[in-house]
Amino acid sequence: MLAALQGRVNGGLAEALDGDAVLTAAIATSMGLLVLAVVLALRTTSRRALLTGLPHAVRSGRLRWWQLIGGLSSAFFVVTQGASIPALGVALFTVLVVAGTTGSSLVFDAVGLTPGGRRPVTSPRVIGAVGTTLAVVVAVSGRFSAGSLALAAVIVTIAAGVISTFQMAINGMVAEETDDGLVPVVLNLGLGILVLLVALPVAHAITGAAWVAPPAPAEQPLLWLGGPLGVGFLLLSAIVIRPLGVLLYSLVTIGGQLVGAVALDVVAPTSGADIGWQVVLGVLLTAAAVAVAALPARRV
């Protein structure tokens, strides 16, 4: 539910910035880093894990360089939120992310890209992944006839789901090796803000878009909460992904996202939100596919 709420907040901020998704991501990431700075100042064990435990894990070879680049995934996902949610709505955005998440989770568990080690590919998991993909087709089918389907936003959003799953997997590994869930969150947001600060002037130079000042926190304080919500989501994911595995973690997360996304599109819809019967049926089919995928494997 935190992920769905973060998406809605970042989508609203992007609308206030005339669709500037990169600036939206930079603001959200900066606010998240501000929250982390306060937490690190108060938490000695996290500072020790970041400054001592992490370098030792890298030097000893327990962590590889590619396990430290989750911030690239985080930046891409937040940019996608700001760019896609105003056009698609939170519910459709969430269902598309689910499609990318479920299939990639199955693969990551099978190859052992998770702190809990390899988990077998079972029939319920395969059925759940395929069923989720079909549910996405149903959810977006209502927009094909109307000609309003943003195909680029759909493709990028599915890709964001895959990349986000990779990020959660390596975050769990970093949290396991450093014994602190805050360490991967700091790495994610730290690298993310560096990437975004480079990408921001480049994006404006290419598009020629005007710089739009964000709304003052006193005027619209809710639009500044995307970063703190993201910190909470990343921290929880880094902690719980080891006992659950990538796929089961993704399935449990999907449940919260579906409930939160549909509620937000009803209570606080964006301009692109459209809760037609196709979206509702797609959400229900996604929930059914998730339930099947969560079934234990039949013993032979």
PyMOL commands that set and color helices and strands:
alter all, ss='L'
color gray80, all
select helices_A, chain A and resi 2-16+21-42+44-59+65-68+70-88+90-111+123-144+151-178+182-207+221-224+226-244+246-267+277-293
alter helices_A, ss='H'
color red, helices_A
deselect
rebuild
show_as cartoon
